[in-house]
Amino acid sequence: MARFRARHVLGTLLAFALLGAACSDDDDEPAAPDEGTEETAEGGGDDEGGDGGDGGGDGLLAEVRDRGSVNCGVNNAVPGFGVVDDAGEFAGFDIDYCRVIAAAVLGDAEAVEYVPLTAEQRFTSLASGEIDVLVRNTTWTASRDGTENAAFVTTTFYDGQGIMVRTDSGIAGIDDMDGATVCVLSGTTTEQNLATEFNARGLSFEPLSFDEVDQIREAILQGQCDGWTSDRSQLAGLRSAWPDAEGGPEGLTIFEDIISKEPLGPAVQDGDDEWYDAVNWAVMATILAEELGITSENITEQLESEDPAVRGFLGQPTGEDETVVDPGLELDPDFAVTVITEVGNYGEIFDRNVGPDTALGLERGLNALWNADEPGLLYATPYR
């Protein structure tokens, strides 16, 4: 049973809120946080993981293990990526990556406390320590690396900003939108990206900003917006849940035009290398598993594989001396076994939540493996 923790953000945190925090959405150029806001930890870790690394025992990895759960900042309103389903459970692509992290670090994919956050809340919550990791369709940008004090791990979803309109609007493409009113989430760089694109085309537009996705949805239903701009993945998710009375998914059209690069993935606070490595390798384990042909269905037989790359990755003895690979990540040698058994490899996570057979119907595209028949950008660092 997935667990939910209500947010308790003190009003004083708002004083140093990091300006902007978007979805794909991205944020405006953020202001630097007050000095002393971020608690950093060097090394850290505890004795439960592997023997590698500094293992100082005073970092976030040790704290998470002592607590017994991962506090994961998520979205709860984007179908396919982060949503609360009819059973009251969190579900989606990003939700599964919270589970991946918990499986790797704690040996239990269900040991997650989900913290739903708005675009404007997310970096404040990360900086304050309210969440351990942010997994909320968040774009990796230079300003977030710098002034937000966020450290992004391996990208989980390569995306781009797009525009969606009502199919019956008569708008066939961006060039038909001169003078249009376009809905955007407040505190995001989607408006900036939109302005850049429209200016390049010699078009004018009127932005209409809202704090919540549901508010934009209602604005479109009421005819306040001619179009809606966000990550194409987010637009696809919201399109999939469009009311039948409004034409269902066919009632909305997403233009093919991609007007920005949006590499989405988990982020942690700067300064704790051990926690960063643990989260990063939890993510990469799903990609590497797919590269090696390891799935949740065949994991048992893969444990008996004679391929040294497979055996080493799964924490099994290799070579004549029966050596178990220990890269010093402060994770159990067989952490990947737990991740794949309880959550699956990247392909399984993608297909289950957003793939061709889901309501979103997304193809792998850029999110295919680097060595696929139709190559994408997914590439895992060698595990050795």
C-alpha positions as CSV (number, residue, x, y, z in Angstrom):
1,M,0.0,0.0,0.0
2,A,1.6,3.3,-1.1
3,R,1.8,5.8,1.7
4,F,1.0,9.5,1.7
5,R,2.4,12.2,3.9
6,A,0.7,15.6,4.2
7,R,2.9,18.6,3.7
8,H,3.9,20.7,6.7
9,V,5.8,23.6,5.3
10,L,6.4,26.4,7.8
11,G,5.6,29.9,6.7
12,T,9.1,31.0,7.3
13,L,10.3,28.7,4.5
14,L,8.5,30.9,2.1
15,A,10.9,33.8,2.9
16,F,13.7,32.0,1.1
17,A,11.6,30.2,-1.5
18,L,13.6,29.6,-4.6
19,L,11.8,31.7,-7.2
20,G,10.3,29.5,-9.9
21,A,10.0,25.9,-10.0
22,A,8.2,24.6,-13.0
23,C,7.3,21.4,-14.5
24,S,8.4,21.1,-17.9
25,D,7.7,23.4,-17.7
26,D,10.8,24.7,-15.9
27,D,11.1,27.9,-14.0
28,D,12.2,31.4,-14.6
29,E,15.7,32.4,-13.7
30,P,15.6,31.7,-10.0
31,A,16.9,33.8,-7.1
32,A,19.7,32.3,-5.0
33,P,18.6,30.9,-1.7
34,D,19.7,32.6,1.5
35,E,23.0,31.4,2.9
36,G,22.6,28.6,5.3
37,T,19.4,27.3,3.8
38,E,20.8,24.1,2.5
39,E,22.2,21.6,4.9
40,T,25.0,19.8,3.1
41,A,26.6,16.5,4.1
42,E,29.9,15.2,2.8
43,G,30.2,11.5,2.4
44,G,27.9,10.0,5.0
45,G,26.2,6.7,4.6
46,D,25.9,3.8,7.0
47,D,27.1,0.3,7.5
48,E,24.2,-1.4,5.9
49,G,25.3,-0.9,2.3
50,G,28.4,-2.1,0.6
51,D,31.9,-1.6,2.1
52,G,32.9,1.0,-0.5
53,G,32.8,4.7,-0.1
54,D,33.6,6.8,2.9
55,G,30.7,5.4,4.9
56,G,30.8,8.2,7.5
57,G,27.3,7.4,8.7
58,D,26.2,11.1,8.9
59,G,24.7,11.8,5.5
60,L,21.2,11.6,4.1
61,L,21.6,7.9,3.1
62,A,22.1,7.0,6.7
63,E,19.2,9.2,7.7
64,V,16.9,7.6,5.2
65,R,17.8,4.2,6.4
66,D,17.3,5.1,10.0
67,R,13.9,6.5,9.1
68,G,13.0,3.5,7.0
69,S,11.4,5.4,4.1
70,V,12.2,7.8,1.3
71,N,10.4,11.2,1.3
72,C,9.7,11.7,-2.4
73,G,8.4,15.0,-3.9
74,V,5.9,14.2,-6.7
75,N,3.2,15.5,-8.9
76,N,-0.4,14.2,-8.2
77,A,-2.2,15.6,-11.2
78,V,-0.5,14.4,-14.4
79,P,-1.8,11.0,-15.8
80,G,0.9,8.6,-16.7
81,F,3.6,10.4,-14.6
82,G,2.2,11.3,-11.2
83,V,-1.4,10.9,-10.2
84,V,-3.6,9.6,-7.4
85,D,-5.7,6.8,-9.0
86,D,-9.3,5.8,-8.2
87,A,-8.1,3.6,-5.4
88,G,-6.3,6.5,-3.7
89,E,-2.9,5.2,-4.7
90,F,-0.1,7.2,-6.2
91,A,0.7,5.8,-9.7
92,G,2.8,6.8,-12.7
93,F,6.2,6.9,-14.3
94,D,7.7,9.3,-11.8
95,I,6.0,7.4,-8.9
96,D,7.7,4.2,-10.1
97,Y,11.1,6.0,-9.9
98,C,10.4,6.9,-6.3
99,R,9.8,3.2,-5.8
100,V,13.1,2.3,-7.6
101,I,15.0,4.6,-5.2
102,A,13.4,3.0,-2.2
103,A,14.1,-0.5,-3.5
104,A,17.7,0.3,-4.1
105,V,18.3,2.1,-0.8
106,L,16.0,0.3,1.6
107,G,15.3,-3.0,-0.1
108,D,11.5,-2.2,-0.2
109,A,9.9,-0.4,-3.1
110,E,6.9,0.4,-1.0
111,A,8.9,2.3,1.6
112,V,8.0,5.7,0.2
113,E,6.3,8.7,1.6
114,Y,4.9,10.7,-1.3
115,V,4.8,14.4,-0.9
116,P,2.7,16.1,-3.6
117,L,4.1,19.5,-4.6
118,T,3.2,22.4,-6.9
119,A,5.7,23.7,-9.4
120,E,6.5,26.6,-7.1
121,Q,6.9,24.5,-4.0
122,R,9.2,21.8,-5.2
123,F,12.7,23.4,-4.9
124,T,11.8,25.1,-1.6
125,S,10.9,21.6,-0.3
126,L,14.1,20.1,-1.6
127,A,16.2,22.9,-0.1
128,S,14.5,22.7,3.3
129,G,15.0,18.9,3.6
130,E,11.3,18.3,3.6
131,I,11.9,15.8,0.8
132,D,14.9,13.6,0.1
133,V,14.5,13.5,-3.6
134,L,12.4,15.4,-6.2
135,V,10.8,13.2,-8.9
136,R,8.3,15.5,-10.4
137,N,8.6,16.0,-14.2
138,T,11.4,18.5,-13.5
139,T,13.8,19.8,-16.2
140,W,17.5,19.8,-15.7
141,T,18.8,23.4,-16.5
142,A,22.0,25.3,-15.8
143,S,20.2,27.7,-13.4
144,R,18.9,24.8,-11.3
145,D,22.3,23.3,-11.1
146,G,23.6,26.7,-10.0
147,T,21.3,28.9,-8.0
148,E,18.7,26.3,-7.0
149,N,21.5,24.1,-5.3
150,A,19.9,21.0,-7.0
151,A,21.9,18.1,-8.4
152,F,20.2,16.2,-11.2
153,V,20.9,12.5,-11.6
154,T,20.6,10.5,-14.9
155,T,17.7,11.8,-17.1
156,T,14.7,9.5,-17.0
157,F,12.6,11.1,-19.7
158,Y,13.8,13.2,-22.7
159,D,11.0,15.6,-23.6
160,G,10.3,18.9,-25.3
161,Q,7.8,21.7,-24.8
162,G,4.8,21.6,-27.1
163,I,1.4,23.3,-27.6
164,M,-2.0,21.7,-27.4
165,V,-5.4,23.2,-28.7
166,R,-8.9,22.0,-28.9
167,T,-9.3,20.0,-32.1
168,D,-12.4,21.9,-33.1
169,S,-10.7,25.3,-32.7
170,G,-9.7,25.6,-36.3
171,I,-6.1,26.1,-35.3
172,A,-3.9,23.9,-37.4
173,G,-0.5,24.9,-36.2
174,I,1.6,27.6,-34.4
175,D,1.5,29.9,-37.3
176,D,-2.3,30.1,-36.9
177,M,-2.0,31.4,-33.3
178,D,-1.1,35.1,-33.9
179,G,-2.8,37.0,-31.1
180,A,-3.9,33.8,-29.3
181,T,-4.3,33.5,-25.5
182,V,-2.1,30.7,-24.3
183,C,-2.4,29.0,-20.8
184,V,0.8,28.4,-18.9
185,L,1.7,27.4,-15.3
186,S,2.9,30.3,-13.2
187,G,6.5,30.4,-12.2
188,T,7.7,28.5,-15.2
189,T,9.9,29.1,-18.2
190,T,7.3,27.7,-20.5
191,E,6.2,31.3,-21.1
192,Q,9.7,32.4,-21.9
193,N,10.2,29.5,-24.3
194,L,6.8,30.4,-25.9
195,A,7.8,34.0,-26.3
196,T,11.1,33.0,-28.0
197,E,9.2,30.7,-30.4
198,F,6.5,33.2,-31.2
199,N,8.9,36.1,-31.6
200,A,10.9,34.1,-34.1
201,R,7.8,33.5,-36.1
202,G,6.7,37.2,-35.8
203,L,3.6,36.2,-33.8
204,S,2.0,37.9,-30.8
205,F,0.3,36.1,-27.9
206,E,-1.3,36.8,-24.5
207,P,-0.2,34.5,-21.7
208,L,-2.7,33.4,-19.1
209,S,-1.0,32.0,-16.0
210,F,-2.4,29.6,-13.4
211,D,-1.0,28.0,-10.3
212,E,-2.4,24.5,-10.8
213,V,-2.9,22.2,-13.8
214,D,-6.6,21.7,-12.9
215,Q,-7.1,25.4,-13.2
216,I,-5.8,25.4,-16.7
217,R,-8.0,22.4,-17.6
218,E,-11.0,24.4,-16.4
219,A,-9.9,27.5,-18.3
220,I,-9.7,25.5,-21.5
221,L,-13.1,24.0,-20.9
222,Q,-14.5,27.5,-20.4
223,G,-12.9,28.8,-23.6
224,Q,-10.5,31.2,-21.8
225,C,-7.5,29.8,-23.6
226,D,-6.8,29.2,-27.3
227,G,-4.0,26.9,-26.5
228,W,-2.0,25.3,-23.6
229,T,1.8,24.9,-23.5
230,S,3.8,22.5,-21.4
231,D,6.0,19.4,-21.8
232,R,4.6,17.2,-24.6
233,S,4.5,14.3,-22.1
234,Q,2.4,16.3,-19.7
235,L,0.1,17.4,-22.5
236,A,-0.3,13.8,-23.6
237,G,-1.2,12.8,-20.0
238,L,-3.8,15.4,-19.7
239,R,-5.1,14.8,-23.2
240,S,-5.6,11.1,-22.2
241,A,-8.0,12.1,-19.4
242,W,-10.0,14.7,-21.4
243,P,-13.7,14.3,-20.6
244,D,-15.8,12.2,-23.0
245,A,-18.4,15.0,-23.1
246,E,-15.7,17.2,-24.7
247,G,-14.7,14.6,-27.3
248,G,-12.3,12.6,-25.1
249,P,-8.7,12.5,-26.2
250,E,-9.6,13.2,-29.8
251,G,-11.0,16.5,-28.6
252,L,-7.5,17.9,-28.1
253,T,-4.6,18.1,-30.6
254,I,-0.9,18.3,-29.7
255,F,1.1,20.0,-32.4
256,E,4.2,18.2,-33.7
257,D,6.3,21.3,-33.2
258,I,8.9,21.0,-30.3
259,I,10.0,24.4,-29.1
260,S,12.5,23.5,-26.4
261,K,14.6,20.7,-24.9
262,E,13.3,19.3,-21.6
263,P,15.4,16.5,-20.0
264,L,13.4,15.4,-17.0
265,G,14.7,13.5,-14.0
266,P,15.1,13.2,-10.3
267,A,17.0,15.9,-8.3
268,V,18.6,15.9,-4.9
269,Q,20.3,18.6,-2.9
270,D,23.9,19.6,-3.7
271,G,26.6,18.6,-1.3
272,D,25.9,14.9,-0.4
273,D,27.8,12.8,-2.9
274,E,26.9,9.5,-1.3
275,W,23.1,10.1,-1.5
276,Y,23.5,11.4,-5.0
277,D,25.4,8.3,-6.1
278,A,22.8,6.0,-4.5
279,V,19.9,7.8,-6.3
280,N,21.8,8.0,-9.5
281,W,22.7,4.3,-9.6
282,A,19.2,3.3,-8.6
283,V,18.0,5.1,-11.8
284,M,20.8,3.7,-14.0
285,A,20.1,0.2,-12.8
286,T,16.8,0.3,-14.6
287,I,18.5,1.3,-17.9
288,L,21.4,-1.1,-17.6
289,A,19.0,-3.9,-16.8
290,E,17.1,-3.3,-20.1
291,E,20.5,-3.2,-21.9
292,L,21.4,-6.6,-20.5
293,G,18.0,-8.1,-21.2
294,I,17.1,-8.4,-17.5
295,T,13.4,-8.0,-16.7
296,S,11.1,-8.6,-13.7
297,E,9.9,-11.8,-15.5
298,N,13.3,-13.4,-16.0
299,I,15.3,-12.1,-13.1
300,T,15.4,-15.5,-11.4
301,E,17.0,-17.3,-14.3
302,Q,19.3,-14.3,-14.9
303,L,20.8,-14.9,-11.5
304,E,22.1,-18.1,-12.9
305,S,23.6,-16.4,-16.0
306,E,27.1,-17.2,-17.0
307,D,27.6,-13.7,-18.5
308,P,30.1,-11.9,-16.1
309,A,28.5,-8.5,-16.9
310,V,25.1,-9.8,-15.8
311,R,26.4,-11.6,-12.8
312,G,28.5,-8.6,-11.6
313,F,25.5,-6.2,-12.1
314,L,23.3,-8.5,-10.1
315,G,25.7,-8.9,-7.2
316,Q,26.6,-12.5,-7.9
317,P,30.1,-14.0,-7.6
318,T,32.2,-13.8,-10.7
319,G,35.5,-15.3,-11.9
320,E,37.6,-18.1,-10.4
321,D,37.9,-16.3,-7.2
322,E,34.2,-15.8,-6.9
323,T,34.5,-12.0,-6.5
324,V,31.4,-9.9,-5.9
325,V,31.6,-6.5,-7.5
326,D,31.6,-3.7,-5.0
327,P,31.9,-0.3,-6.6
328,G,31.7,1.5,-3.2
329,L,28.2,3.0,-3.6
330,E,27.1,2.1,-0.1
331,L,24.4,-0.1,-1.6
332,D,23.9,-3.8,-1.1
333,P,25.7,-5.7,-3.8
334,D,22.4,-7.1,-5.1
335,F,20.5,-3.9,-4.9
336,A,19.7,-4.1,-8.7
337,V,17.9,-7.5,-8.0
338,T,15.5,-5.8,-5.7
339,V,14.9,-2.9,-8.1
340,I,14.2,-5.1,-11.0
341,T,12.1,-7.7,-9.1
342,E,9.9,-5.1,-7.4
343,V,9.7,-2.4,-10.0
344,G,11.2,-3.6,-13.3
345,N,13.6,-2.3,-15.9
346,Y,13.3,1.0,-17.8
347,G,11.3,-0.5,-20.7
348,E,8.9,-2.1,-18.3
349,I,8.4,1.1,-16.4
350,F,7.9,3.1,-19.6
351,D,5.5,0.6,-21.2
352,R,3.4,0.2,-18.0
353,N,2.8,3.9,-17.5
354,V,3.1,5.8,-20.8
355,G,3.8,3.3,-23.6
356,P,1.9,2.5,-26.8
357,D,-0.6,0.3,-25.0
358,T,-1.6,2.9,-22.4
359,A,-3.9,5.8,-22.6
360,L,-1.0,8.1,-23.4
361,G,0.2,5.9,-26.2
362,L,3.8,7.3,-26.3
363,E,6.5,5.7,-28.4
364,R,10.0,5.4,-27.0
365,G,11.6,7.9,-29.5
366,L,14.4,9.7,-27.7
367,N,13.8,7.5,-24.7
368,A,14.9,4.3,-26.5
369,L,18.2,2.7,-25.6
370,W,21.3,4.0,-27.4
371,N,21.8,0.6,-29.1
372,A,18.1,-0.1,-30.1
373,D,17.1,-0.7,-33.7
374,E,15.9,2.9,-33.7
375,P,18.4,4.4,-31.2
376,G,17.5,6.9,-28.6
377,L,19.5,8.7,-25.9
378,L,19.3,6.2,-23.0
379,Y,22.8,5.1,-22.0
380,A,23.9,3.7,-18.7
381,T,27.4,4.0,-17.3
382,P,29.2,0.6,-17.1
383,Y,28.8,-1.2,-13.8
384,R,32.3,-2.3,-13.0
